[in-house]
C-alpha cells in the first residue's frame, strides 16, 4: 500500500511523535510511506534519521498552486491513501482528496469544531472521549468513525538501565531519600499545573522530602508561568521544584520518578500517562478526556476530579506514604501498557481502517 501521511505541526508534540512512530511501523509491515510536513517542522530531521521519505509544503491557507503540485505528485506516485494529522494537515488533505480522488483518513488528536471532519472518508479518534466529542460536535456518523489509541515508543523503556536512572538522579542533585514527583507537559493552562501548585503547601507539610520535577516547554514571560512562579515564591516552595524544559531522554526521567502526576483539565488521550506506566511509575491523574481509558482507579493509578487541588494533594500524599501501593500500581500499569498499547497491534488496526476505506472506494 502506498500511503501519504500529512501533518502540519512544527514544534515537537504528541501528534508529530505519533506520525513518526506510525510511519516507522507501517514501513516495517511492508507499506510504502511518504510524509508531507511543514518546511520548518521538528519532524523532518527525525524522518531523515529514520530513513523515511518526506517532502515539504507551507500548506498555506490559499494553497492553489501547492494543491496542484502535490496532487500531481500523488498521481505520479500512485498513492493509494492519504492519512492526515493536525488542523491544517486535515484541511489540506480533504482538498487533495477532491483533486486527486484518493481516499482520505484523518486522525483526531484533539477536540475542536471544524468543517473538514465530515469530508473525510473515515476518521480515527485517539480515544473514546475524542470520538464522543466528534460525534456530538462535528456530527461524524458512527459509520465513518473508528477509535484507535495512539501509542508511544515502548522499546525506549525496555532499554532503560539502572545507570540511566542514576545519571538522571545525579543531574537532579538528589540525595537519595527524596520523594520525586514528575509533571510532564508544556506549561499551558489545559495541563492543569495550577491545581498541583495550589496543592503543594499541603503536600510538603505531609511529605517533607517531596520534590517536584517539571519537564516540558515553558516561557518565563508568559502570564501562566508567572502565576505558577508567584505561588512558589509566596509559599517559599521555590527550592521544592525543578523546571527542566524539554528533555529527549524522557524514558530515563519517567522511570526515575517515584510518581507521575497528570493534573490536566482537558486531555484528548494522555500519552504522558502511557509513558509513565511504561517506565513502571504509577500515575495520579484527573478523571477527564481519555485519561480514564488509561488510568484505572486503584488498579494502575489513582483518579481525582479536575480543578480539585485538595483531592490531588490527598492522592499524592497517599502514594508517598504507601510504598507497597506504588509498587503494585506501577507493576499493573506497566503490564497493561505493554499489553494494550503495543505499537504493532495498534498499527494493524490502523491498516484495517485503510483497507476498509480502499474497499469502500473499489465498491463505489
FIBARO-747602 format. One record per atom (N, C-alpha, C): x, y, z; residue in one letter. Coordinates in steps of 0.001 Angstrom, whole numbers, padded with zeros to 6 digits, always signed. Layout:
XYZA
...
//
This chain:
+000843-001186+000000X
+000000+000000+000000X
+000890+001253+000000X
+000566+002224-000839X
+001320+003481-000899X
+000532+004546-000130X
+001155+005053+000934X
+000457+005932+001874X
+001171+007273+001953X
+000394+008354+001898X
+000927+009690+002137X
+000396+010180+003480X
+001305+010387+004432X
+000940+010980+005719X
+001132+012492+005602X
+000135+013258+006037X
+000234+014716+006016X
+000080+015237+007437X
+001055+016029+007875X
+000993+016599+009223X
+001516+018021+009185X
+000841+018924+009904X
+001138+020346+009751X
+001831+020981+010949X
+002112+020227+011992X
+002735+020820+013171X
+004199+021171+012937X
+004696+022088+013753X
+006099+022496+013661X
+006883+022018+014886X
+006502+022502+016064X
+007218+022152+017297X
+006821+020753+017759X
+007740+020090+018437X
+007513+018729+018876X
+006250+018633+019735X
+005417+017674+019429X
+004219+017388+020223X
+003828+015930+020014X
+002775+015501+020690X
+002364+014103+020626X
+001970+013649+019235X
+001319+014527+018460X
+000885+014153+017111X
+002075+013932+016189X
+003084+014801+016280X
+004275+014647+015443X
+005029+013368+015790X
+005167+013110+017082X
+005860+011887+017501X
+005093+010662+017018X
+003776+010697+017157X
+002962+009559+016722X
+003068+009350+015216X
+003070+010436+014443X
+003188+010320+012988X
+004493+009626+012614X
+005568+009982+013284X
+006858+009337+013028X
+006801+007854+013373X
+006291+007543+014578X
+006243+006143+015012X
+005340+005311+014104X
+004187+005875+013736X
+003267+005162+012856X
+003905+004912+011500X
+004598+005901+010965X
+005268+005734+009670X
+006306+004620+009735X
+007041+004570+010831X
+008047+003516+011003X
+007393+002143+011073X
+006296+002051+011816X
+005612+000764+011944X
+004999+000322+010617X
+004427+001255+009879X
+003849+000920+008571X
+004925+000409+007620X
+006087+001056+007664X
+007190+000599+006815X
+007635-000802+007217X
+007677-001068+008526X
+008056-002400+008997X
+007080-003468+008504X
+005814-003063+008334X
+004795-004002+007845X
+004792-004126+006323X
+005719-003425+005651X
+005872-003582+004208X
+005190-002540+003357X
+004654-001488+003982X
+003970-000446+003213X
+004953+000647+002793X
+004620+001337+001732X
+005435+002429+001203X
+004870+003732+001764X
+005648+004409+002611X
+005153+005592+003322X
+005990+006820+002972X
+005299+007910+002655X
+005933+009217+002478X
+005187+010207+003367X
+005926+011163+003937X
+005319+012154+004833X
+005420+013539+004197X
+004313+014261+004206X
+004285+015663+003795X
+004204+016512+005063X
+005191+017385+005276X
+005260+018170+006502X
+005575+019626+006182X
+005569+020466+007218X
+005942+021866+007050X
+007459+021973+006910X
+007918+023032+006261X
+009340+023179+005959X
+010202+023261+007218X
+009691+023853+008279X
+010487+024042+009489X
+010025+023117+010620X
+009465+021981+010264X
+008936+021061+011272X
+010046+020297+011988X
+009865+020081+013292X
+010759+019229+014078X
+010839+017833+013484X
+009765+017400+012840X
+009662+016038+012351X
+010658+015711+011249X
+011026+016692+010448X
+011815+016412+009249X
+013148+015734+009554X
+013853+016246+010518X
+015141+015644+010868X
+014952+014238+011429X
+013863+014041+012158X
+013574+012719+012717X
+013304+011708+011608X
+012557+012134+010594X
+012252+011246+009471X
+013521+010923+008681X
+014344+011941+008511X
+015587+011746+007761X
+016486+010731+008457X
+016615+010845+009776X
+017459+009908+010516X
+016860+008510+010535X
+015536+008421+010405X
+014873+007118+010379X
+014806+006531+008978X
+015248+007293+007957X
+015242+006793+006588X
+013869+006783+005944X
+012977+007655+006410X
+011621+007731+005854X
+011547+008919+004903X
+011030+008694+003717X
+010948+009759+002717X
+009934+010822+003143X
+010269+012076+002873X
+009344+013171+003153X
+009609+014309+002176X
+008611+015145+002000X
+008802+016397+001285X
+007959+017448+001980X
+008180+018702+001661X
+007604+019770+002465X
+006684+020677+001665X
+005835+021353+002417X
+004938+022358+001855X
+004606+023341+002968X
+004344+024590+002613X
+003944+025548+003642X
+002472+025364+004029X
+001718+024596+003209X
+000294+024338+003479X
-000437+025638+003791X
-000223+026638+002977X
-000821+027947+003207X
-002341+027860+003119X
-002981+028881+003638X
-004450+028872+003665X
-005053+029176+002290X
-004224+029568+001329X
-004681+029745-000048X
-003740+028943-000944X
-003833+027608-000867X
-002766+026740-001396X
-002996+026249-002818X
-003530+027075-003717X
-003939+026570-005023X
-002767+025967-005809X
-001669+026675-005878X
-000534+026142-006629X
+000053+024918-005943X
+000096+024935-004610X
+000615+023792-003863X
-000274+022565-004043X
-001576+022775-004030X
-002504+021657-004225X
-002297+021002-005583X
-002095+021822-006608X
-001847+021270-007944X
-000550+020474-007974X
+000492+021044-007348X
+001799+020373-007326X
+001714+019018-006611X
+001089+019002-005459X
+001058+017769-004665X
+000071+016770-005255X
-001023+017262-005814X
-001967+016364-006469X
-001305+015651-007651X
-000490+016392-008385X
+000258+015784-009487X
+001213+014728-008951X
+001888+015040-007845X
+002819+014074-007230X
+002070+012819-006786X
+000876+012979-006238X
+000070+011837-005789X
-000255+010915-006964X
-000640+011520-008091X
-000984+010710-009262X
+000257+010016-009825X
+001361+010746-009914X
+002588+010166-010479X
+003123+009023-009627X
+002957+009134-008309X
+003474+008113-007402X
+002433+007058-007024X
+001258+007154-007658X
+000197+006159-007476X
-000111+005922-005998X
-000334+007012-005287X
-000669+006940-003872X
-002059+006324-003718X
-002163+005361-002805X
-003440+004681-002566X
-004312+005417-001565X
-003659+006102-000605X
-004434+006622+000511X
-003705+007784+001178X
-004463+008769+001657X
-003927+009917+002388X
-004373+009821+003837X
-003431+009990+004760X
-003740+009970+006197X
-003241+011285+006786X
-004150+012071+007390X
-003799+013417+007844X
-003808+013537+009370X
-003002+014514+009844X
-002869+014789+011274X
-002778+016297+011479X
-003479+016814+012457X
-003466+018217+012869X
-004243+019094+011887X
-004723+020224+012410X
-005775+021002+011736X
-005474+021378+010294X
-004341+022041+010052X
-004059+022470+008684X
-003799+021271+007785X
-003194+020217+008337X
-002997+018991+007577X
-004315+018363+007170X
-005299+018394+008074X
-006620+017846+007753X
-007271+018627+006617X
-007251+019943+006711X
-007860+020773+005669X
-007168+020556+004323X
-005851+020479+004360X
-005074+020248+003144X
-005439+018892+002545X
-005621+017896+003415X
-005921+016547+002955X
-007246+016431+002225X
-008295+017070+002760X
-009609+016949+002092X
-009606+017698+000759X
-008826+018777+000658X
-008721+019470-000631X
-007985+018596-001650X
-006954+017903-001194X
-006249+016979-002088X
-007147+015822-002509X
-007999+015384-001602X
-008940+014320-001959X
-009840+014758-003112X
-010302+016000-003071X
-011175+016499-004131X
-010455+016531-005469X
-009183+016885-005446X
-008427+016988-006691X
-007953+015643-007218X
-007560+014754-006317X
-006923+013505-006732X
-007850+012301-006720X
-008923+012383-005941X
-009825+011241-005815X
-009309+010156-004888X
-008198+010401-004205X
-007615+009406-003304X
-008330+009461-001956X
-008721+008320-001384X
-009401+008318-000080X
-008552+008983+000999X
-009215+009688+001912X
-008534+010417+002969X
-009061+010006+004335X
-008134+009707+005226X
-008443+009361+006613X
-007777+010389+007509X
-008500+010877+008505X
-007953+011875+009428X
-007926+011299+010833X
-006797+011454+011523X
-006736+011080+012933X
-006999+012314+013777X
-007997+012219+014653X
-008344+013317+015559X
-007494+013197+016819X
-006472+014045+016907X
-005606+014074+018090X
-006141+015023+019151X
-007120+015846+018775X
-007655+016836+019703X
-009150+016990+019458X
-009739+017886+020225X
-011187+018084+020117X
-011450+019542+019765X
-011955+019756+018552X
-012258+021110+018103X
-013327+021051+017030X
-014115+022108+016928X
-015139+022206+015892X
-014504+022715+014609X
-014598+021900+013548X
-014069+022285+012237X
-014917+021631+011157X
-014986+022289+010004X
-015893+021846+008955X
-015371+020665+008146X
-014065+020418+008208X
-013500+019412+007307X
-013766+017973+007733X
-014152+017746+009000X
-014185+016367+009503X
-015094+015457+008695X
-016284+015934+008350X
-017250+015086+007639X
-016865+014842+006187X
-015855+015551+005709X
-015444+015402+004315X
-014445+014264+004127X
-013935+013703+005227X
-013022+012567+005140X
-013791+011277+004887X
-013112+010309+004305X
-013754+009002+004122X
-013978+008326+005467X
-012960+008404+006340X
-013072+007849+007688X
-012286+008740+008640X
-012682+008728+009915X
-011981+009476+010959X
-011575+008508+012059X
-010319+008578+012475X
-009814+007791+013607X
-009716+008717+014809X
-010402+008392+015900X
-010302+009157+017144X
-009268+008505+018043X
-008475+009319+018735X
-007406+008759+019559X
-007887+008245+020919X
-009175+008434+021218X
-009762+007884+022445X
-011274+007846+022287X
-011930+007130+023170X
-013395+007102+023131X
-013962+008478+023467X
-013284+009197+024367X
-013729+010549+024711X
-013670+011464+023493X
-012596+011367+022716X
-012468+012175+021496X
-013538+011786+020484X
-013800+010486+020366X
-014831+010012+019430X
-016199+010588+019787X
-016542+010569+021076X
-017847+011098+021504X
-017960+012585+021197X
-016860+013316+021386X
-016879+014747+021077X
-017181+014975+019598X
-016480+014259+018724X
-016659+014489+017291X
-018022+013992+016801X
-018575+012993+017445X
-019945+012598+017116X
-020921+013709+017469X
-020715+014293+018648X
-021658+015291+019154X
-021483+016652+018485X
-020242+017112+018332X
-019986+018481+017870X
-019825+018558+016356X
-019056+017649+015773X
-018805+017687+014331X
-019719+016765+013540X
-020618+016090+014249X
-021672+015275+013617X
-021109+014190+012701X
-020017+013584+013121X
-019458+012470+012350X
-020278+011223+012660X
-020848+010574+011662X
-021666+009386+011926X
-020826+008196+012385X
-021454+007285+013108X
-020761+006081+013598X
-020087+005320+012462X
-020719+005315+011296X
-020206+004534+010175X
-018870+005047+009650X
-018533+006299+009988X
-017283+006884+009486X
-016243+007085+010596X
-016514+006547+011789X
-015655+006850+012936X
-015121+005569+013573X
-013800+005546+013796X
-013144+004435+014488X
-012332+005002+015650X
-012243+004248+016741X
-011409+004650+017875X
-010195+003735+017943X
-009020+004334+017801X
-007758+003596+017933X
-006809+004463+018752X
-006391+003971+019896X
-005475+004739+020736X
-004137+004944+020030X
-003567+006124+020221X
-002195+006350+019773X
-001245+005571+020688X
-000016+005403+020232X
+000945+004639+021019X
+002245+005418+021159X
+003102+004924+022040X
+004420+005530+022251X
+005484+004491+021921X
+006727+004924+021930X
+007851+004027+021625X
+008201+003228+022876X
+007613+002051+023010X
+007835+001237+024198X
+009245+000677+024266X
+009906+000535+023119X
+011255-000024+023111X
+012226+000837+023922X
+012018+002146+023921X
+012899+003027+024694X
+012886+002663+026176X
+011718+002271+026661X
+011585+001976+028090X
+012194+000623+028445X
+012231-000279+027465X
+012866-001572+027708X
+014375-001418+027895X
+014935-000362+027337X
+016390-000185+027347X
+016892+000713+028478X
+015997+001156+029354X
+016433+001971+030490X
+017192+001080+031480X
+018356+001529+031896X
+019206+000754+032801X
+019310+001455+034159X
+019739+000738+035205X
+019980+001394+036499X
+020957+002558+036379X
+021925+002427+035472X
+022874+003523+035270X
+022163+004757+034740X
+021217+004578+033805X
+020463+005706+033253X
+019716+006443+034357X
+019143+005682+035276X
+018394+006284+036378X
+019338+007023+037323X
+020504+006436+037592X
+021480+007107+038458X
+021937+008429+037860X
+022120+008452+036540X
+022544+009688+035872X
+021477+010775+036030X
+020212+010395+035846X
+019119+011355+035994X
+019084+011903+037415X
+019171+011027+038385X
+019101+011466+039779X
+020306+012347+040145X
+021449+012062+039528X
+022614+012901+039756X
+022395+014286+039141X
+021793+014317+037932X
+021503+015598+037287X
+020534+016432+038124X
+019610+015743+038793X
+018628+016433+039623X
+019182+016800+041000X
+020428+016375+041268X
+021091+016634+042545X
+020281+016105+043723X
+019826+014883+043569X
+019059+014232+044636X
+020013+013550+045605X
+019619+013524+046876X
+020472+012935+047904X
+020152+011464+048165X
+018998+010999+047675X
+018689+009583+047812X
+017396+009281+048539X
+016920+010211+049375X
+015719+009927+050150X
+014519+010766+049727X
+014657+011542+048617X
+013549+012387+048172X
+012422+011559+047549X
+011208+012066+047721X
+010053+011505+047010X
+009852+012375+045774X
+010232+011834+044608X
+010303+012631+043376X
+009039+012440+042541X
+008369+013532+042294X
+007130+013526+041503X
+007398+014232+040181X
+007017+013609+039090X
+007202+014191+037770X
+005928+014824+037249X
+006061+015980+036636X
+004963+016667+035954X
+005461+016974+034551X
+004909+016282+033547X
+005458+016327+032185X
+004426+016916+031228X
+004843+017939+030498X
+003960+018555+029512X
+004230+020047+029411X
+003873+020625+028282X
+004048+022063+028104X
+003289+022822+029188X
+003865+023924+029629X
+003246+024717+030690X
+002164+025605+030060X
+000981+025012+029913X
-000197+025695+029376X
-001376+025364+030282X
-002397+026180+030244X
-003477+026077+031225X
-004180+024726+031205X
-004393+024155+030026X
-005168+022915+029969X
-004458+021747+030641X
-003142+021877+030865X
-002391+020810+031537X
-002579+020822+033054X
-003201+021865+033587X
-003608+021856+034996X
-002500+022045+036011X
-001358+022591+035591X
-000268+022830+036552X
-000749+023623+037766X
-001651+024579+037533X
-002099+025472+038594X
-002627+024699+039801X
-003398+023647+039560X
-004034+022929+040669X
-003012+022125+041467X
-001987+021618+040808X
-000920+020962+041549X
-000147+021983+042384X
+000117+023150+041809X
+000837+024177+042557X
+000031+024650+043767X
-001284+024724+043601X
-002132+025092+044735X
-002122+024022+045822X
-001799+022782+045429X
-001766+021670+046385X
-000408+021512+047065X
+000612+022211+046585X
+001978+021958+047038X
+002172+022183+048538X
+001590+023248+049094X
+001796+023544+050512X
+001318+022382+051376X
+000148+021866+051073X
-000397+020740+051839X
+000471+019498+051662X
+000950+019258+050435X
+001771+018079+050169X
+003085+018148+050941X
+003742+019300+050888X
+005047+019447+051539X
+004931+019297+053054X
+003857+019789+053634X
+003659+019640+055082X
+003535+018168+055477X
+002902+017362+054589X
+002712+015946+054892X
+003884+015084+054423X
+004602+015551+053400X
+005712+014782+052810X
+006938+015689+052777X
+007694+015760+053858X
+008809+016710+053943X
+009897+016499+052892X
+010029+015290+052375X
+011077+015021+051379X
+010563+015123+049946X
+009443+015816+049750X
+008813+015966+048431X
+009669+016818+047496X
+009765+016397+046246X
+010467+017159+045205X
+009667+017047+043905X
+009386+018183+043263X
+008646+018207+042003X
+009601+018515+040860X
+009567+017679+039813X
+010388+017882+038621X
+009459+018106+037433X
+009635+019244+036750X
+008776+019603+035625X
+009545+019506+034317X
+008991+018747+033379X
+009571+018613+032045X
+008568+019147+031029X
+009054+019948+030085X
+008177+020476+029049X
+008479+021933+028764X
+008015+022378+027606X
+008282+023758+027191X
+007605+024763+028125X
+008301+025833+028424X
+007687+026945+029146X
+008435+028225+028799X
+007736+029337+028927X
+008330+030649+028687X
+008121+031493+029930X
+009231+031957+030466X
+009182+032674+031740X
+008299+033916+031680X
+008208+034536+030502X
+007467+035787+030415X
+005960+035588+030251X
+005504+034373+030023X
+004072+034140+029837X
+003336+034281+031164X
+002135+034874+031144X
+001389+035113+032383X
+001139+033840+033197X
+000864+032739+032524X
+000569+031498+033263X
+001803+031010+034017X
+002970+031032+033370X
+004206+030629+034045X
+004520+031574+035198X
+004266+032872+035013X
+004488+033831+036096X
+003559+033558+037271X
+002322+033184+036968X
+001367+032869+038036X
+001842+031675+038860X
+002356+030658+038178X
+002857+029481+038888X
+004064+029840+039751X
+004969+030617+039212X
+006159+031012+039969X
+005801+031871+041175X
+004788+032688+041041X
+004386+033533+042173X
+003862+032681+043332X
+003206+031565+043006X
+002739+030652+044060X
+003924+030064+044804X
+004956+029688+044065X
+006149+029129+044703X
+006816+030153+045615X
+006918+031386+045143X
+007587+032435+045925X
+006787+032774+047175X
+005473+032920+047012X
+004622+033280+048148X
+004668+032233+049253X
+004786+030963+048867X
+004767+029877+049844X
+006161+029334+050158X
+007182+030030+049658X
+008575+029648+049893X
+008828+028177+049505X
+008343+027825+048305X
+008454+026450+047813X
+009351+026366+046579X
+010063+027454+046308X
+010836+027506+045075X
+011860+026379+044998X
+012481+026045+046114X
+013506+025001+046104X
+012920+023594+046031X
+011624+023490+046116X
+010973+022176+046009X
+010724+021762+044566X
+010964+022648+043631X
+010657+022355+042232X
+011881+022571+041345X
+011931+021800+040253X
+012947+021979+039219X
+012237+022079+037873X
+012452+023196+037172X
+011876+023407+035845X
+012954+023082+034821X
+012855+021953+034171X
+013931+021498+033302X
+013700+021758+031816X
+012506+022161+031422X
+012245+022363+029999X
+012180+021026+029258X
+012442+021074+027956X
+012374+019858+027130X
+013543+018926+027436X
+013249+017637+027465X
+014268+016614+027581X
+013915+015498+026601X
+014920+014964+025921X
+014655+013949+024909X
+014927+012531+025405X
+015458+012400+026627X
+015575+011075+027245X
+014455+010895+028262X
+013239+011168+027797X
+012075+011159+028685X
+011912+009816+029385X
+012306+008731+028718X
+012156+007404+029312X
+012986+007264+030590X
+014161+007884+030648X
+015004+007800+031836X
+014363+008545+033006X
+013825+009732+032720X
+013173+010507+033773X
+011919+009799+034275X
+011097+009318+033328X
+009848+008655+033724X
+010116+007465+034644X
+011157+006723+034347X
+011486+005546+035146X
+012085+005944+036495X
+012775+007089+036538X
+013410+007546+037770X
+012418+008159+038754X
+011275+008651+038260X
+010290+009263+039153X
+009689+008214+040094X
+009303+008663+041288X
+008530+007809+042196X
+007049+007833+041828X
+006618+008934+041238X
+005215+009120+040888X
+005136+010135+039766X
+004166+009959+038869X
+003897+010940+037812X
+002494+011492+038027X
+002362+012797+037927X
+001067+013441+038126X
+000615+014072+036816X
-000633+013813+036443X
-001223+014388+035218X
-002484+015138+035649X
-002361+016428+035997X
-003494+017168+036564X
-004343+017914+035529X
-004365+017432+034306X
-004998+018145+033184X
-006463+018461+033462X
-006911+019571+032880X
-008339+019893+032919X
-009001+019538+031589X
-008178+019212+030581X
-008684+018724+029284X
-007565+017912+028655X
-007867+016678+028243X
-006832+015794+027709X
-007473+014794+026757X
-007260+014945+025438X
-007878+014019+024480X
-007521+012555+024727X
-006243+012280+025061X
-005842+010905+025369X
-005010+010875+026646X
-003753+011280+026580X
-002896+011264+027760X
-001670+010403+027581X
-000857+010726+026570X
+000340+009927+026274X
+001325+009929+027434X
+001350+010994+028228X
+002261+011048+029368X
+001952+009920+030345X
+000682+009638+030558X
+000310+008547+031467X
+000802+007204+030922X
+000707+007018+029600X
+001186+005770+028991X
+002693+005651+029174X
+003421+006745+028935X
+004879+006711+029074X
+005295+006443+030514X
+004595+007061+031448X
+004923+006845+032852X
+004757+005377+033226X
+003640+004796+032829X
+003391+003383+033145X
+004389+002477+032441X
+004799+002842+031223X
+005797+002037+030514X
+007098+001970+031305X
+007377+003012+032084X
+008558+003023+032932X
+008325+002392+034297X
+007127+001853+034525X
+006824+001226+035808X
+006479+002212+036905X
+006219+003466+036535X
+005916+004515+037508X
+004409+004731+037591X
+003819+004645+038785X
+002368+004828+038908X
+001960+006270+038640X
+000672+006466+038403X
+000153+007761+037961X
-001003+008203+038853X
-000989+009485+039191X
-002176+010163+039721X
-002629+011120+038636X
-003861+010962+038171X
-004337+011826+037087X
-005761+012273+037345X
-006167+013276+036614X
-007547+013724+036681X
-008432+012822+035823X
-009687+012817+036173X
-010671+011967+035503X
-011317+012739+034351X
-010508+013048+033328X
-011005+013835+032197X
-010561+013197+030880X
-011333+013468+029818X
-010954+013060+028460X
-010626+011585+028367X
-009479+011288+027737X
-009079+009904+027531X
-008308+009308+028694X
-007999+010094+029735X
-007176+009586+030840X
-007783+008367+031546X
-009102+008345+031820X
-009647+007146+032466X
-009656+005901+031582X
-009358+006068+030291X
-009176+004900+029427X
-007786+004293+029615X
-006908+005012+030290X
-005551+004547+030571X
-005391+004240+032058X
-005732+005218+032879X
-005566+005100+034329X
-006819+004478+034926X
-006675+003296+035477X
-007785+002586+036109X
-007649+002749+037614X
-008613+003412+038196X
-008539+003805+039607X
-008338+002605+040520X
-007323+002727+041366X
-006938+001708+042347X
-006347+000449+041717X
-006190+000423+040389X
-005602-000732+039715X
-004193-000419+039215X
-004067+000662+038418X
-002729+001051+037955X
-002430+002514+038237X
-003280+003146+039017X
-003083+004546+039372X
-004267+005039+040171X
-004306+006328+040411X
-005416+006950+041133X
-006002+008068+040277X
-007319+008182+040272X
-008019+009234+039547X
-008645+010211+040532X
-008549+011496+040221X
-009220+012532+041010X
-009980+013429+040053X
-010921+014167+040579X
-011685+015069+039733X
-010842+016294+039380X
-011048+016866+038193X
-010261+018051+037794X
-010629+019271+038627X
-009771+020277+038613X
-009975+021552+039312X
-010013+021378+040830X
-009529+020264+041347X
-009635+019989+042786X
-008242+019798+043383X
-007636+020885+043845X
-006278+020828+044395X
-006219+019972+045647X
-007257+020015+046464X
-007253+019254+047711X
-007268+017752+047431X
-008100+017309+046487X
-008150+015885+046135X
-006823+015438+045530X
-006202+016303+044748X
-004907+015994+044143X
-003850+015825+045231X
-003855+016727+046195X
-002901+016632+047305X
-003097+015337+048081X
-004332+014988+048384X
-004603+013773+049162X
-004119+012520+048443X
-004322+012465+047124X
-003889+011295+046353X
-002369+011181+046335X
-001678+012306+046178X
-000215+012288+046152X
+000342+011906+047517X
-000241+012447+048573X
+000199+012111+049929X
-000004+010622+050207X
-001131+010101+049777X
-001378+008660+049962X
-000313+007825+049261X
+000002+008200+048026X
+001029+007478+047272X
+002393+007587+047956X
+002715+008764+048464X
+004016+008970+049102X
+004165+008101+050347X
+003094+007890+051055X
+003145+007159+052324X
+003037+005650+052167X
+002641+005194+050988X
+002382+003760+050805X
+003251+003214+049667X
+004452+002779+050026X
+005382+002256+049021X
+004829+001000+048362X
+004173+000152+049125X
+003620-001088+048567X
+002549-000790+047525X
+001713+000197+047806X
+000684+000587+046841X
+001327+001094+045559X
+002333+001975+045683X
+003008+002484+044493X
+003617+001356+043679X
+004256+000427+044347X
+004907-000676+043646X
+003886-001527+042888X
+002760-001823+043538X
+001740-002669+042896X
+001089-001956+041715X
+000751-000681+041903X
+000122+000072+040808X
+001094+000248+039651X
+002385+000445+039964X
+003391+000577+038916X
+003527-000691+038097X
+003556-001820+038761X
+003649-003106+038058X
+002419-003340+037196X
+001237-003064+037753X
-000006-003252+036991X
-000050-002346+035761X
+000397-001097+035934X
+000381-000160+034818X
+001324-000582+033706X
+002516-001028+034066X
+003484-001468+033058X
+002950-002659+032278X
+002376-003609+032970X
+001826-004788+032294X
+000682-004377+031361X
-000192-003488+031813X
-001317-003057+030993X
-000860-002343+029732X
+000123-001438+029874X
+000588-000664+028725X
+001207-001570+027665X
+002027-002526+028078X
+002682-003395+027098X
+001688-004371+026460X
+000546-004585+027105X
-000495-005435+026508X
-001427-004639+025594X
-001902-003500+026059X
-002955-002769+025351X
-002436-001714+024380X
-001195-001263+024555X
-000671-000191+023717X
+000526-000659+022907X
+000485-001905+022494X
+001540-002464+021653X
+001514-001781+020279X
+002610-001172+019850X
+002612-000432+018579X
+002228-001280+017366X
+002674-002537+017324X
+002359-003379+016161X
+000866-003662+016101X
+000281-004014+017230X
-001150-004325+017256X
-001985-003101+016883X
-001621-001933+017407X
-002384-000725+017104X
-002185-000277+015657X
-000979-000480+015115X
-000753-000156+013703X
-001590-001065+012808X
-001703-002323+013170X
-002542-003237+012388X
-004003-002784+012379X
-004452-002183+013466X
-005817-001643+013496X
-005947-000466+012538X
-004904+000370+012465X
-004921+001484+011515X
-004943+000957+010084X
-004149-000062+009813X
-004120-000659+008477X
-005497-001215+008116X
-006192-001791+009082X
-007543-002302+008816X
-008482-001173+008402X
-008305+000014+008998X
-009104+001183+008586X
-008745+001593+007165X
-007444+001581+006837X
-007021+001875+005466X
-007710+000927+004481X
-007668-000370+004791X
-008254-001370+003891X
-009747-001193+003750X
-010388-000784+004822X
-011823-000533+004759X
-012111+000631+003815X
-011324+001711+003907X
-011528+002880+003038X
-011299+002494+001579X
-010265+001703+001312X
-009969+001296-000070X
-011030+000370-000628X
-011521-000544+000208X
-012560-001470-000276X
-013856-000729-000568X
-014152+000297+000259X
-015348+001103+000006X
-015227+001867-001305X
-014016+002375-001596X
-013807+003077-002848X
-013955+002129-004032X
-013377+000921-003925X
-013498-000053-005016X
-014944-000437-005267X
-015705-000622-004171X
-017118-000987-004321X
-017904+000137-004983X
-017539+001387-004653X
-018240+002536-005269X
-017923+002651-006749X
//
